[in-house]
């Protein structure tokens, strides 16, 4: 824990934002206690789960600003738990905390939906910095009157309206659902299976091209008249919604 010249704990989070609600899923009592104590001293409310089952129950039943998740935990491992949480609450930031530190381990963690990755052992100051960065992004999204925004495209979740470049884009209910799914998963490659399950609530049928058809329709509506394309194809993998080529 960092201290200032007077020996007092340096508070990196309080004063910069409202009190954070944090879920820590970590099966090592000493590590979880260390994190809980440090975060509570930094103006956080902290719940602890010692296994994946309890972690899932808490994550899906309560509202948290961020979840700190170890990979190697009992019953449901961190990677699977991350996927479960993100499928139900895609906007909640998840910081993966683990002793597995190879590049492949990091890629696997991020591919599961994690927003950031911190390797044990770590300095507590670094943990706080990561939390602050992730929650700042999350608060920014929620503060914009329940709207999603990528580049110059805005989706009003209350009015169910899409606007790009100041122009209202007419969408059917299914096109709107597809666009919302893309925007909530911006920067992440989503497969046709993901899309069919989350947007159509069906198992993917390899004999149909309904996903591709709707993606093409959406492309014509939100991308065709604009130089900066947002929907990109990843051959053999699916699609990614991003303003970065």
ZAROVEX-436627 format. One record per residue: residue in one letter; residue number from 0; x, y, z of N, C-alpha, C in turn. Coordinates in Angstrom, 2 decimals, decimal comma. Example, Ala and Ser with C-alpha at 12.3 -4.5 7.8 and 13.67 -1.06 7.14 Angstrom:
2
PAPA resn resi      nX      nY      nZ     caX     caY     caZ      cX      cY      cZ
PAPA    A    0   13,19   -5,69    7,80   12,30   -4,50    7,80   13,20   -3,30    7,80
PAPA    S    1   12,85   -2,25    7,08   13,67   -1,06    7,14   12,90    0,03    7,87
% end
This chain:
245
PAPA resn resi      nX      nY      nZ     caX     caY     caZ      cX      cY      cZ
PAPA    X    0    0,85   -1,19    0,00    0,00    0,00    0,00    0,88    1,24    0,00
PAPA    X    1    0,58    2,23   -0,82    1,38    3,44   -0,90    1,06    4,36    0,28
PAPA    X    2    2,08    5,06    0,81    1,87    6,03    1,86    2,50    7,36    1,48
PAPA    X    3    1,93    8,45    2,02    2,53    9,76    1,76    3,61   10,03    2,82
PAPA    X    4    4,19   11,24    2,79    5,31   11,55    3,67    4,93   11,52    5,14
PAPA    X    5    3,65   11,68    5,46    3,20   11,67    6,85    2,85   10,28    7,32
PAPA    X    6    2,96    9,27    6,42    2,67    7,90    6,79    1,23    7,51    6,57
PAPA    X    7    0,41    8,42    6,04   -1,00    8,13    5,78   -1,17    7,41    4,45
PAPA    X    8   -2,19    6,55    4,38   -2,47    5,85    3,13   -2,89    6,86    2,07
PAPA    X    9   -2,28    6,77    0,90   -2,65    7,65   -0,20   -3,93    7,14   -0,83
PAPA    X   10   -4,95    7,98   -0,93   -6,24    7,59   -1,50   -6,32    8,04   -2,95
PAPA    X   11   -6,20    7,08   -3,87   -6,17    7,42   -5,30   -7,56    7,50   -5,91
PAPA    X   12   -8,57    6,95   -5,21   -9,90    6,87   -5,81  -10,88    7,86   -5,21
PAPA    X   13  -10,96    7,98   -3,90  -11,95    8,85   -3,31  -11,65   10,30   -3,67
PAPA    X   14  -12,72   11,04   -3,87  -12,58   12,43   -4,28  -12,61   12,58   -5,78
PAPA    X   15  -12,28   11,51   -6,52  -12,26   11,60   -7,97  -13,56   11,10   -8,59
PAPA    X   16  -14,35   10,36   -7,81  -15,61    9,83   -8,32  -16,43    9,34   -7,14
PAPA    X   17  -17,68    8,97   -7,38  -18,51    8,47   -6,31  -17,98    7,14   -5,79
PAPA    X   18  -18,48    6,74   -4,63  -18,00    5,51   -4,01  -18,21    4,32   -4,93
PAPA    X   19  -17,17    3,53   -5,11  -17,24    2,40   -6,02  -17,72    1,14   -5,33
PAPA    X   20  -18,51    0,36   -6,05  -18,93   -0,96   -5,57  -18,13   -2,00   -6,35
PAPA    X   21  -17,36   -2,79   -5,63  -16,40   -3,71   -6,26  -16,68   -5,14   -5,82
PAPA    X   22  -16,65   -6,06   -6,78  -16,70   -7,48   -6,47  -15,33   -8,07   -6,75
PAPA    X   23  -14,76   -8,75   -5,74  -13,47   -9,43   -5,89  -13,73  -10,93   -5,84
PAPA    X   24  -13,39  -11,63   -6,92  -13,54  -13,09   -6,96  -12,14  -13,68   -6,90
PAPA    X   25  -11,78  -14,14   -5,72  -10,40  -14,59   -5,46  -10,44  -15,64   -4,34
PAPA    X   26   -9,86  -16,81   -4,59   -9,97  -17,91   -3,62   -8,85  -17,94   -2,59
PAPA    X   27   -7,84  -17,09   -2,74   -6,77  -17,03   -1,74   -7,14  -16,00   -0,67
PAPA    X   28   -7,45  -16,45    0,56   -7,92  -15,53    1,60   -6,99  -14,35    1,87
PAPA    X   29   -5,68  -14,59    1,89   -4,76  -13,50    2,17   -4,78  -12,45    1,07
PAPA    X   30   -4,87  -12,90   -0,19   -4,90  -11,96   -1,32   -6,21  -11,18   -1,31
PAPA    X   31   -7,33  -11,88   -1,15   -8,63  -11,20   -1,16   -8,75  -10,21    0,00
PAPA    X   32   -8,23  -10,59    1,18   -8,28   -9,70    2,34   -7,42   -8,46    2,10
PAPA    X   33   -6,25   -8,65    1,50   -5,36   -7,53    1,17   -6,04   -6,55    0,22
PAPA    X   34   -6,67   -7,09   -0,82   -7,35   -6,24   -1,80   -8,54   -5,53   -1,15
PAPA    X   35   -9,33   -6,27   -0,38  -10,52   -5,69    0,27  -10,14   -4,54    1,20
PAPA    X   36   -9,12   -4,78    2,04   -8,69   -3,74    2,99   -8,21   -2,50    2,25
PAPA    X   37   -7,39   -2,71    1,24   -6,86   -1,57    0,49   -7,93   -0,78   -0,23
PAPA    X   38   -8,90   -1,48   -0,83   -9,96   -0,79   -1,56  -10,91   -0,06   -0,62
PAPA    X   39  -11,19   -0,67    0,52  -12,07    0,00    1,48  -11,42    1,27    2,03
PAPA    X   40  -10,09    1,26    2,14   -9,37    2,47    2,55   -9,36    3,51    1,44
PAPA    X   41   -9,77    3,10    0,26   -9,84    4,02   -0,88  -11,28    4,23   -1,34
PAPA    X   42  -12,19    4,28   -0,36  -13,57    4,68   -0,61  -14,35    3,72   -1,48
PAPA    X   43  -14,17    2,42   -1,28  -14,90    1,41   -2,05  -15,72    0,51   -1,12
PAPA    X   44  -16,86    0,07   -1,62  -17,61   -1,02   -0,98  -17,18   -2,31   -1,66
PAPA    X   45  -16,77   -3,30   -0,90  -16,18   -4,50   -1,50  -16,90   -5,75   -1,04
PAPA    X   46  -17,30   -6,59   -2,00  -17,80   -7,93   -1,72  -16,75   -8,94   -2,18
PAPA    X   47  -16,63  -10,04   -1,44  -15,66  -11,08   -1,77  -16,39  -12,37   -2,11
PAPA    X   48  -15,96  -13,02   -3,17  -16,43  -14,37   -3,51  -15,21  -15,26   -3,61
PAPA    X   49  -15,27  -16,44   -2,96  -14,10  -17,32   -2,93  -14,15  -18,42   -3,99
PAPA    X   50  -15,23  -18,46   -4,78  -15,30  -19,42   -5,88  -16,17  -18,88   -6,99
PAPA    X   51  -16,13  -19,54   -8,16  -16,83  -19,04   -9,32  -18,34  -19,06   -9,20
PAPA    X   52  -18,89  -20,03   -8,49  -20,34  -20,11   -8,34  -20,89  -18,93   -7,55
PAPA    X   53  -20,25  -18,63   -6,42  -20,68  -17,48   -5,63  -20,43  -16,19   -6,40
PAPA    X   54  -19,29  -16,15   -7,11  -18,98  -14,98   -7,92  -20,04  -14,71   -8,97
PAPA    X   55  -20,49  -15,77   -9,64  -21,53  -15,61  -10,65  -22,83  -15,10  -10,03
PAPA    X   56  -23,21  -15,69   -8,90  -24,46  -15,30   -8,23  -24,43  -13,82   -7,84
PAPA    X   57  -23,32  -13,38   -7,25  -23,21  -11,99   -6,84  -23,16  -11,04   -8,04
PAPA    X   58  -22,37  -11,42   -9,04  -22,20  -10,56  -10,21  -23,51  -10,31  -10,95
PAPA    X   59  -24,35  -11,34  -11,03  -25,58  -11,22  -11,80  -26,75  -10,69  -10,98
PAPA    X   60  -26,64  -10,74   -9,66  -27,76  -10,31   -8,82  -27,57   -8,90   -8,24
PAPA    X   61  -26,33   -8,41   -8,23  -26,06   -7,10   -7,67  -25,38   -6,21   -8,70
PAPA    X   62  -25,41   -4,91   -8,47  -24,79   -3,95   -9,39  -23,42   -3,54   -8,86
PAPA    X   63  -22,41   -3,75   -9,68  -21,05   -3,36   -9,32  -20,50   -2,40  -10,37
PAPA    X   64  -19,56   -1,56   -9,93  -18,87   -0,67  -10,87  -17,72   -1,38  -11,57
PAPA    X   65  -17,17   -2,40  -10,91  -16,07   -3,16  -11,51  -15,96   -4,51  -10,81
PAPA    X   66  -15,50   -5,52  -11,54  -15,26   -6,85  -10,98  -13,80   -7,20  -11,17
PAPA    X   67  -13,15   -7,61  -10,06  -11,76   -8,07  -10,11  -11,81   -9,59  -10,02
PAPA    X   68  -11,28  -10,25  -11,03  -11,54  -11,68  -11,19  -10,25  -12,47  -11,40
PAPA    X   69  -10,01  -13,42  -10,49   -8,87  -14,33  -10,66   -9,27  -15,42  -11,66
PAPA    X   70   -8,30  -15,99  -12,35   -8,60  -17,03  -13,33   -8,75  -18,39  -12,66
PAPA    X   71   -7,80  -18,76  -11,81   -7,83  -20,09  -11,21   -8,63  -20,06   -9,92
PAPA    X   72   -9,92  -20,35  -10,02  -10,82  -20,37   -8,87  -11,69  -21,64   -8,96
PAPA    X   73  -12,22  -22,12   -7,83  -12,99  -23,36   -7,84  -14,33  -23,25   -8,57
PAPA    X   74  -14,80  -24,40   -9,01  -16,13  -24,61   -9,59  -16,30  -24,03  -11,00
PAPA    X   75  -16,18  -22,73  -11,15  -16,23  -22,09  -12,47  -14,96  -21,27  -12,60
PAPA    X   76  -14,11  -21,58  -13,58  -12,87  -20,81  -13,67  -13,14  -19,38  -14,14
PAPA    X   77  -12,15  -18,52  -13,94  -12,32  -17,11  -14,21  -12,66  -16,78  -15,65
PAPA    X   78  -12,10  -17,54  -16,59  -12,37  -17,29  -18,00  -13,84  -17,55  -18,33
PAPA    X   79  -14,36  -18,68  -17,86  -15,76  -19,00  -18,11  -16,68  -18,03  -17,38
PAPA    X   80  -16,31  -17,66  -16,16  -17,12  -16,73  -15,40  -17,16  -15,36  -16,08
PAPA    X   81  -16,03  -14,96  -16,62  -15,97  -13,68  -17,34  -16,95  -13,69  -18,52
PAPA    X   82  -16,96  -14,78  -19,28  -17,87  -14,89  -20,42  -19,33  -14,83  -19,97
PAPA    X   83  -19,64  -15,52  -18,86  -21,02  -15,54  -18,34  -21,47  -14,13  -17,93
PAPA    X   84  -20,58  -13,44  -17,23  -20,92  -12,09  -16,77  -21,11  -11,15  -17,96
PAPA    X   85  -20,17  -11,20  -18,91  -20,23  -10,29  -20,05  -21,45  -10,56  -20,95
PAPA    X   86  -21,90  -11,82  -21,00  -23,06  -12,14  -21,82  -24,33  -11,54  -21,22
PAPA    X   87  -24,33  -11,33  -19,92  -25,50  -10,77  -19,24  -25,35   -9,27  -18,95
PAPA    X   88  -24,12   -8,87  -18,65  -23,86   -7,47  -18,32  -22,62   -7,00  -19,09
PAPA    X   89  -22,76   -6,76  -20,38  -21,60   -6,45  -21,22  -20,87   -5,16  -20,86
PAPA    X   90  -21,54   -4,25  -20,15  -20,92   -2,96  -19,88  -20,06   -2,93  -18,61
PAPA    X   91  -20,16   -3,95  -17,77  -19,42   -3,91  -16,52  -17,94   -4,19  -16,76
PAPA    X   92  -17,04   -3,34  -16,28  -15,61   -3,58  -16,48  -15,13   -4,77  -15,65
PAPA    X   93  -14,31   -5,62  -16,27  -13,73   -6,76  -15,57  -12,21   -6,69  -15,67
PAPA    X   94  -11,56   -6,69  -14,51  -10,10   -6,70  -14,44   -9,67   -8,11  -14,07
PAPA    X   95   -8,96   -8,77  -14,96   -8,48  -10,13  -14,72   -7,19  -10,06  -13,90
PAPA    X   96   -7,19  -10,78  -12,79   -6,06  -10,77  -11,87   -5,55  -12,19  -11,71
PAPA    X   97   -4,30  -12,46  -12,12   -3,84  -13,84  -12,12   -2,32  -13,95  -12,08
PAPA    X   98   -1,85  -15,11  -11,71   -0,41  -15,37  -11,70    0,07  -15,82  -13,07
PAPA    X   99   -0,85  -16,09  -13,98   -0,49  -16,54  -15,32   -0,16  -15,33  -16,18
PAPA    X  100    1,13  -15,18  -16,50    1,55  -13,92  -17,10    2,13  -13,97  -18,49
PAPA    X  101    2,01  -15,09  -19,21    2,56  -15,14  -20,56    1,65  -14,36  -21,51
PAPA    X  102    2,18  -14,04  -22,68    1,39  -13,31  -23,67    0,13  -14,10  -24,05
PAPA    X  103    0,28  -15,41  -24,22   -0,88  -16,24  -24,57   -1,94  -16,20  -23,47
PAPA    X  104   -1,51  -16,20  -22,21   -2,44  -16,12  -21,09   -3,21  -14,80  -21,13
PAPA    X  105   -2,49  -13,72  -21,42   -3,13  -12,41  -21,47   -4,14  -12,35  -22,61
PAPA    X  106   -3,76  -12,87  -23,76   -4,67  -12,86  -24,92   -5,91  -13,68  -24,61
PAPA    X  107   -5,72  -14,85  -23,98   -6,86  -15,69  -23,62   -7,80  -14,97  -22,67
PAPA    X  108   -7,23  -14,27  -21,69   -8,05  -13,53  -20,75   -8,84  -12,41  -21,41
PAPA    X  109   -8,19  -11,67  -22,28   -8,86  -10,58  -22,97   -9,89  -11,10  -23,96
PAPA    X  110   -9,60  -12,24  -24,59  -10,55  -12,84  -25,51  -11,82  -13,30  -24,80
PAPA    X  111  -11,71  -13,61  -23,53  -12,89  -14,05  -22,78  -13,81  -12,88  -22,44
PAPA    X  112  -13,35  -11,65  -22,72  -14,17  -10,47  -22,48  -13,62   -9,53  -21,44
PAPA    X  113  -12,50   -9,89  -20,81  -11,91   -9,02  -19,79  -11,49   -7,70  -20,40
PAPA    X  114  -11,60   -6,62  -19,61  -11,24   -5,29  -20,11   -9,78   -4,95  -19,84
PAPA    X  115   -9,19   -5,61  -18,86   -7,78   -5,37  -18,57   -7,23   -6,59  -17,82
PAPA    X  116   -5,91   -6,64  -17,67   -5,24   -7,83  -17,17   -4,07   -7,39  -16,30
PAPA    X  117   -4,05   -7,85  -15,05   -2,98   -7,50  -14,14   -2,36   -8,78  -13,56
PAPA    X  118   -1,05   -8,90  -13,66   -0,35  -10,12  -13,25    0,14  -10,01  -11,81
PAPA    X  119   -0,09  -11,08  -11,04    0,46  -11,17   -9,69    1,94  -11,53   -9,76
PAPA    X  120    2,76  -11,06   -8,84    2,44  -10,05   -7,81    2,38   -8,65   -8,42
PAPA    X  121    1,65   -7,77   -7,79    1,47   -6,42   -8,32    1,59   -5,41   -7,18
PAPA    X  122    1,89   -4,17   -7,53    1,87   -3,08   -6,56    0,43   -2,60   -6,44
PAPA    X  123    0,00   -2,32   -5,22   -1,40   -1,91   -5,02   -1,69   -0,61   -5,77
PAPA    X  124   -0,71    0,24   -5,87   -0,89    1,50   -6,61   -1,26    1,22   -8,06
PAPA    X  125   -0,66    0,18   -8,64   -0,97   -0,18  -10,02   -2,39   -0,70  -10,13
PAPA    X  126   -2,84   -1,50   -9,16   -4,21   -1,99   -9,16   -5,19   -0,83   -9,12
PAPA    X  127   -4,93    0,14   -8,26   -5,82    1,30   -8,16   -5,84    2,10   -9,46
PAPA    X  128   -4,68    2,22  -10,10   -4,63    2,96  -11,36   -5,46    2,27  -12,43
PAPA    X  129   -5,39    0,94  -12,49   -6,19    0,20  -13,47   -7,69    0,36  -13,18
PAPA    X  130   -8,05    0,26  -11,90   -9,46    0,41  -11,52   -9,97    1,79  -11,89
PAPA    X  131   -9,16    2,78  -11,61   -9,57    4,16  -11,90   -9,79    4,36  -13,40
PAPA    X  132   -8,89    3,81  -14,21   -9,02    3,95  -15,66  -10,26    3,25  -16,19
PAPA    X  133  -10,51    2,04  -15,71  -11,65    1,26  -16,19  -12,98    1,86  -15,75
PAPA    X  134  -13,06    2,31  -14,50  -14,32    2,86  -14,01  -14,58    4,24  -14,58
PAPA    X  135  -13,53    4,99  -14,88  -13,72    6,30  -15,52  -14,43    6,12  -16,85
PAPA    X  136  -13,99    5,11  -17,62  -14,63    4,81  -18,90  -16,09    4,41  -18,71
PAPA    X  137  -16,33    3,58  -17,70  -17,69    3,09  -17,46  -18,61    4,22  -17,04
PAPA    X  138  -18,13    5,12  -16,16  -18,95    6,23  -15,73  -19,24    7,17  -16,89
PAPA    X  139  -18,28    7,35  -17,78  -18,48    8,21  -18,94  -19,63    7,70  -19,80
PAPA    X  140  -19,69    6,38  -20,00  -20,78    5,81  -20,81  -22,11    6,03  -20,13
PAPA    X  141  -22,20    5,76  -18,82  -23,47    5,84  -18,12  -23,96    7,27  -17,95
PAPA    X  142  -23,03    8,22  -17,93  -23,41    9,60  -17,71  -24,03   10,25  -18,95
PAPA    X  143  -23,87    9,65  -20,11  -24,36   10,26  -21,34  -25,82    9,86  -21,59
PAPA    X  144  -26,66   10,10  -20,59  -28,11    9,96  -20,73  -28,52    8,64  -21,36
PAPA    X  145  -27,92    7,55  -20,89  -28,28    6,22  -21,37  -28,12    6,10  -22,88
PAPA    X  146  -26,97    6,50  -23,37  -26,68    6,44  -24,80  -25,37    5,70  -25,03
PAPA    X  147  -25,30    5,02  -26,17  -24,05    4,41  -26,60  -23,50    5,26  -27,74
PAPA    X  148  -22,19    5,43  -27,76  -21,60    6,25  -28,82  -20,28    5,66  -29,29
PAPA    X  149  -20,15    5,53  -30,60  -18,90    5,11  -31,22  -18,66    6,05  -32,39
PAPA    X  150  -17,52    6,75  -32,36  -17,23    7,77  -33,38  -18,39    8,77  -33,42
PAPA    X  151  -18,96    9,00  -34,62  -20,06    9,96  -34,73  -21,43    9,26  -34,76
PAPA    X  152  -21,45    8,00  -34,38  -22,71    7,25  -34,30  -23,17    7,18  -32,86
PAPA    X  153  -24,44    7,52  -32,66  -25,01    7,53  -31,31  -26,29    6,72  -31,29
PAPA    X  154  -26,45    5,91  -30,25  -27,65    5,10  -30,10  -28,33    5,51  -28,80
PAPA    X  155  -29,53    6,07  -28,93  -30,31    6,49  -27,77  -31,12    5,30  -27,28
PAPA    X  156  -30,74    4,76  -26,12  -31,37    3,54  -25,62  -32,77    3,79  -25,06
PAPA    X  157  -33,07    5,02  -24,75  -34,41    5,35  -24,26  -35,40    5,53  -25,41
PAPA    X  158  -34,96    6,28  -26,41  -35,84    6,57  -27,55  -35,74    5,52  -28,66
PAPA    X  159  -34,76    4,59  -28,52  -34,55    3,55  -29,53  -34,28    4,16  -30,91
PAPA    X  160  -33,40    5,14  -30,92  -33,09    5,86  -32,16  -31,59    5,87  -32,40
PAPA    X  161  -31,19    5,68  -33,66  -29,78    5,77  -34,05  -29,57    7,06  -34,82
PAPA    X  162  -28,48    7,76  -34,50  -28,16    9,03  -35,18  -26,69    9,00  -35,56
PAPA    X  163  -26,42    9,31  -36,82  -25,02    9,42  -37,25  -24,83   10,70  -38,03
PAPA    X  164  -23,83   11,46  -37,63  -23,57   12,72  -38,29  -24,76   13,66  -38,24
PAPA    X  165  -25,54   13,58  -37,16  -26,72   14,43  -37,02  -27,94   13,95  -37,77
PAPA    X  166  -27,83   12,84  -38,46  -28,94   12,30  -39,26  -29,55   11,07  -38,59
PAPA    X  167  -30,87   11,08  -38,43  -31,57    9,93  -37,86  -31,60    8,79  -38,87
PAPA    X  168  -31,22    7,59  -38,41  -31,18    6,41  -39,28  -32,37    5,51  -38,94
PAPA    X  169  -33,21    5,27  -39,91  -34,38    4,44  -39,69  -33,97    2,96  -39,63
PAPA    X  170  -34,34    2,32  -38,52  -33,99    0,91  -38,32  -35,21    0,10  -37,92
PAPA    X  171  -35,26   -1,13  -38,37  -36,29   -2,05  -37,89  -35,88   -2,51  -36,48
PAPA    X  172  -36,78   -3,17  -35,79  -36,48   -3,63  -34,43  -35,27   -4,55  -34,41
PAPA    X  173  -35,18   -5,44  -35,39  -34,06   -6,39  -35,41  -32,75   -5,71  -35,80
PAPA    X  174  -32,82   -4,75  -36,70  -31,63   -3,99  -37,07  -31,11   -3,19  -35,88
PAPA    X  175  -32,05   -2,63  -35,12  -31,68   -1,89  -33,92  -30,99   -2,81  -32,91
PAPA    X  176  -31,54   -4,00  -32,70  -30,96   -4,96  -31,76  -29,56   -5,36  -32,19
PAPA    X  177  -29,38   -5,56  -33,49  -28,07   -5,93  -34,02  -27,07   -4,80  -33,80
PAPA    X  178  -27,49   -3,56  -34,07  -26,60   -2,42  -33,88  -26,25   -2,24  -32,41
PAPA    X  179  -27,23   -2,41  -31,52  -26,95   -2,29  -30,09  -25,94   -3,34  -29,65
PAPA    X  180  -26,10   -4,56  -30,17  -25,17   -5,63  -29,81  -23,75   -5,29  -30,28
PAPA    X  181  -23,64   -4,79  -31,51  -22,34   -4,39  -32,03  -21,70   -3,31  -31,16
PAPA    X  182  -22,50   -2,29  -30,81  -21,94   -1,15  -30,08  -21,56   -1,53  -28,65
PAPA    X  183  -22,31   -2,43  -28,05  -21,97   -2,88  -26,70  -20,72   -3,76  -26,70
PAPA    X  184  -20,39   -4,29  -27,87  -19,20   -5,14  -28,00  -18,15   -4,50  -28,90
PAPA    X  185  -18,12   -3,17  -28,93  -17,19   -2,46  -29,80  -15,75   -2,88  -29,53
PAPA    X  186  -15,00   -3,02  -30,61  -13,60   -3,41  -30,50  -13,37   -4,88  -30,26
PAPA    X  187  -14,44   -5,67  -30,26  -14,33   -7,11  -30,01  -14,88   -7,88  -31,21
PAPA    X  188  -14,13   -8,87  -31,68  -14,60   -9,69  -32,79  -15,73  -10,59  -32,27
PAPA    X  189  -16,88  -10,51  -32,95  -18,02  -11,36  -32,59  -18,32  -12,30  -33,76
PAPA    X  190  -18,54  -13,55  -33,45  -18,79  -14,55  -34,50  -20,26  -14,53  -34,90
PAPA    X  191  -20,57  -15,21  -35,99  -21,97  -15,35  -36,42  -22,77  -16,11  -35,37
PAPA    X  192  -22,10  -17,05  -34,70  -22,77  -17,80  -33,62  -23,14  -16,86  -32,49
PAPA    X  193  -22,19  -15,99  -32,10  -22,47  -15,01  -31,04  -23,68  -14,16  -31,40
PAPA    X  194  -23,68  -13,66  -32,62  -24,75  -12,76  -33,06  -26,10  -13,46  -33,09
PAPA    X  195  -26,13  -14,66  -33,65  -27,41  -15,37  -33,74  -27,97  -15,71  -32,37
PAPA    X  196  -27,09  -16,04  -31,44  -27,54  -16,41  -30,09  -28,00  -15,19  -29,30
PAPA    X  197  -27,29  -14,07  -29,44  -27,60  -12,90  -28,63  -28,67  -12,01  -29,26
PAPA    X  198  -28,70  -11,92  -30,58  -29,66  -11,03  -31,24  -30,94  -11,76  -31,63
PAPA    X  199  -30,77  -13,01  -32,12  -31,94  -13,79  -32,55  -32,39  -14,81  -31,51
PAPA    X  200  -31,53  -15,03  -30,49  -31,83  -16,01  -29,44  -32,06  -17,40  -30,03
PAPA    X  201  -31,25  -17,77  -31,02  -31,36  -19,09  -31,63  -29,98  -19,68  -31,79
PAPA    X  202  -29,92  -20,99  -31,95  -28,65  -21,64  -32,27  -28,33  -21,39  -33,73
PAPA    X  203  -27,06  -21,15  -34,00  -26,65  -20,79  -35,35  -26,82  -21,96  -36,32
PAPA    X  204  -27,46  -21,69  -37,44  -27,66  -22,68  -38,49  -26,69  -22,38  -39,63
PAPA    X  205  -25,74  -23,26  -39,83  -24,72  -23,02  -40,85  -25,31  -22,98  -42,26
PAPA    X  206  -26,55  -23,40  -42,40  -27,17  -23,41  -43,73  -27,87  -22,12  -44,07
PAPA    X  207  -27,86  -21,14  -43,16  -28,53  -19,87  -43,44  -27,55  -18,72  -43,38
PAPA    X  208  -27,83  -17,68  -44,13  -26,97  -16,50  -44,12  -27,71  -15,28  -43,57
PAPA    X  209  -28,67  -15,53  -42,67  -29,49  -14,44  -42,15  -28,64  -13,38  -41,44
PAPA    X  210  -27,60  -13,81  -40,71  -26,74  -12,85  -40,02  -26,03  -11,95  -41,02
PAPA    X  211  -25,46  -12,56  -42,06  -24,76  -11,78  -43,08  -25,69  -10,81  -43,80
PAPA    X  212  -26,91  -11,26  -44,05  -27,89  -10,41  -44,73  -28,18   -9,17  -43,89
PAPA    X  213  -28,42   -9,37  -42,60  -28,74   -8,24  -41,73  -27,54   -7,32  -41,52
PAPA    X  214  -26,35   -7,91  -41,45  -25,15   -7,09  -41,31  -24,98   -6,20  -42,54
PAPA    X  215  -25,22   -6,76  -43,72  -25,11   -5,97  -44,96  -26,14   -4,86  -45,01
PAPA    X  216  -27,36   -5,15  -44,55  -28,41   -4,12  -44,50  -27,98   -3,00  -43,56
PAPA    X  217  -27,46   -3,39  -42,40  -27,02   -2,39  -41,42  -25,86   -1,57  -41,96
PAPA    X  218  -24,96   -2,22  -42,67  -23,83   -1,51  -43,27  -24,31   -0,40  -44,21
PAPA    X  219  -25,29   -0,74  -45,05  -25,81    0,24  -46,01  -26,42    1,44  -45,29
PAPA    X  220  -27,01    1,18  -44,14  -27,69    2,27  -43,43  -26,75    3,14  -42,61
PAPA    X  221  -25,75    2,54  -41,98  -24,92    3,35  -41,09  -23,52    3,66  -41,64
PAPA    X  222  -23,09    2,94  -42,67  -21,73    3,12  -43,18  -21,64    3,70  -44,59
PAPA    X  223  -22,61    3,38  -45,43  -22,49    3,67  -46,86  -22,21    5,13  -47,16
PAPA    X  224  -22,88    6,04  -46,47  -22,75    7,46  -46,77  -21,65    8,15  -45,97
PAPA    X  225  -20,88    7,36  -45,22  -19,86    7,96  -44,36  -18,48    7,38  -44,67
PAPA    X  226  -17,46    8,24  -44,72  -16,12    7,76  -45,06  -15,51    6,83  -44,01
PAPA    X  227  -15,85    7,05  -42,75  -15,32    6,25  -41,66  -16,23    5,05  -41,42
PAPA    X  228  -15,82    3,88  -41,88  -16,64    2,67  -41,74  -16,50    2,09  -40,34
PAPA    X  229  -17,61    1,57  -39,81  -17,61    1,06  -38,45  -17,73   -0,46  -38,38
PAPA    X  230  -18,40   -1,06  -39,35  -18,56   -2,52  -39,35  -17,50   -3,13  -40,26
PAPA    X  231  -16,67   -3,99  -39,69  -15,59   -4,60  -40,45  -15,68   -6,13  -40,37
PAPA    X  232  -15,38   -6,79  -41,48  -15,40   -8,25  -41,53  -14,03   -8,79  -41,15
PAPA    X  233  -14,02   -9,81  -40,31  -12,80  -10,55  -40,00  -12,98  -11,94  -40,60
PAPA    X  234  -12,34  -12,17  -41,73  -12,53  -13,39  -42,50  -12,30  -14,63  -41,64
PAPA    X  235  -13,27  -15,52  -41,65  -13,17  -16,76  -40,90  -13,48  -16,63  -39,42
PAPA    X  236  -13,73  -15,40  -38,96  -13,98  -15,18  -37,53  -15,32  -14,51  -37,25
PAPA    X  237  -15,70  -13,53  -38,08  -16,96  -12,83  -37,84  -16,82  -11,36  -38,16
PAPA    X  238  -17,30  -10,52  -37,24  -17,31   -9,07  -37,47  -16,76   -8,34  -36,25
PAPA    X  239  -16,27   -7,11  -36,51  -15,84   -6,25  -35,42  -16,37   -4,86  -35,68
PAPA    X  240  -16,89   -4,24  -34,63  -17,45   -2,88  -34,73  -16,45   -1,92  -34,11
PAPA    X  241  -15,80   -1,12  -34,93  -14,77   -0,22  -34,44  -14,57    0,92  -35,41
PAPA    X  242  -14,10    2,05  -34,90  -13,77    3,18  -35,77  -12,28    3,19  -36,13
PAPA    X  243  -11,60    2,11  -35,78  -10,19    1,96  -36,12  -10,04    0,93  -37,23
PAPA    X  244   -9,43    1,31  -38,31   -9,25    0,39  -39,44   -8,32   -0,76  -39,03
% end
